[in-house]
């Protein structure tokens, strides 16, 4: 029997849903009308009547307030504006990824220079860099030498950086995370 491929639905903007019209249960509410004028604290029934009279929706914009704040507005336009604002904020977020550079105790000078250039390139692009020194077999007996090598590598970097995590031991060596200043 052949398996069928099922597509996953596209993820849409997760905008917090507000309660509207009959889904509002709090009584009384603070009401703001369609002209952004503060009406004050009124009963929920009166707020529904004012929204119906204006031909718009009653939307609970601040449910945690005591009493909750409701506005008279077009709910569809409000949802569209919220989604647009969410997408714009998401697009302006800066995503910082962590890149890795691995060195060894016996890594040659030319290879270290190459890895140094790579680390500087990553830092100049705004990425964090995880510098690892991997110890194999009998190299694990020379942990002080490994720590010195990683410190020497960090000192050779010319791009300004700050250490996010100090040099720490993990099962097969040492690592540290540096970030651009």
N, C-alpha and C positions, 0 to 999 in steps of 0.2 A: 504494500500500500504506500502510495506516495504522500509525502508531507507537503502541506501547503504553506507558503510564505505569507505571513500576515503583517501588514504594515502597521507600525505604531502611529497613533494619531499625533498630529503636530501639536507641540506645546504652545499654548497661547499665553498672553500676558496674564499673570496671576494678580488681578486687581482685587483688593478686598471688597466684598459685596456688602452693600448697605441695605438695610431694610427699607421697604417702600410700601406706602398705602396700607393695605390690610395686614401686613406683616409686622406692623408696629404695635406693641402691646402696652407700652408704658403710658401711664396716665397720671398726672398732667405732663405736658411737654412745653419747652420754650420754643416759640415759633419765630422764624425769620421769613418774611414774605418774598415774593419774586423780585421786588425792587431793593432787596437787601436791607429792608427796614426791620428793626427789632420790634416785634409786636408784644412779646412778653410771655408769661406763663399762662397757658390756657388749657382747657380740657382737650383730650384727643378727638372727641366727637366734633368740637368746634373747628379744630385744625383740619380735619377731613372735609368739613363743609366748606371752609375757605379755599382749600386746594381744588375741590370740585367746582366751585364757583369760578375760579381762575382758569379752569380747564387744564391744570397741571397736576403733577404728582407731589405727594407728601413724602419726603425722604429724610430718614433719621441719619444725620451727619455726625453726631457725637453721641453714641449710645452709652458711653460710660459716665457722662455728666449726670449730675443729680439736680433737677430732672433732665432727661435727655433733650438734646437740641435737634429740632427738625426744621427743614427748609422746604419752601414751596418752589419747585423747579421742574423742568422737563428731565425725567429720569434717564431717557435714552441719550440725550446730549451730555448729561452729567457723567454717565458711564463711559462715553466716548472720550471725553476730556480727561477722565481719570486714567484710562488705558494709554492715551497719548502721552500724558505726563509720566507715567510709569516707564514706557518705552524710551522716552527721551532721557530719563534719569539712568536707565540701564545702559544706554549707548554711551553715556559720558563717564561710566565707571572705568577706572584703569585696572586692567587685569595684570597682576604681577605673577609671572611664573618662575619656578625655580629650575635653573639649569645646573648640570653637574659636570665637574671636572675631576677625573681620577688620576692620581699619580701613584707611583710606587717608590720604595726605598731606592731601588737601583735604576730609576728613570734617568736617562742621559740628559745632559745640559740642553742640547738642541730640542729634545722633546719637551723639556720643561719650559723653554722659551715659547714653543708652539702653544702649549697649554695655557701659559700666561697670557698670550695674545687672545686666545679664546675667552678666557675669564674676563679680560678687560673689555672685549667686545660685548659680552653678555651684560656686564655692569653698565657700559655706556648706553645700552638699549633700555636700561631700567629694570632688568631682571635680577633676581637674587641668584647667587651662585653657591652651590654646595660643593665644597672641596673635600675630597675623600682621599685617604691614603690607605691602600689595601695591603695587608700583610699576609704572606703565604708561607706555610710550613715553618722552617727555622727562623724566618724573619720575625715571627711573633715574639721571639726572645729579645729583640732589640726595639722595644717600645719607645724608649727615650730617644733613640735615633729617628724613629718615625715621627715623633712629635716635633723634633727639631726641624725635620725636612718640611713639614707642613707650615711651621712658623716662618722658615726661610722663604718658602713659596709665597706666603702672604706678604712678607716684607718686600719681595721683588715686584709686587704689583704697583704700577704707577697711577692708576685710576683711583681717585679717592673712594673709600668704602668705610662702612661701619660693620662691626661684627654683631650679628643677630644672635648667634649661638656660639659659645666658647668652644674650644677644641675639646671634644669628648670621645670617649672610647666606645666602640661598638664591636660585636664579636670578631670581625675580621679586619680591624684596623681603627683608624681615627677619622672623624669628620668635623667640619665646621660650616656654618652658613654665614655668608657675608652679603650685604646689600649695598646698593649705591647710596651716596649721601645726597 
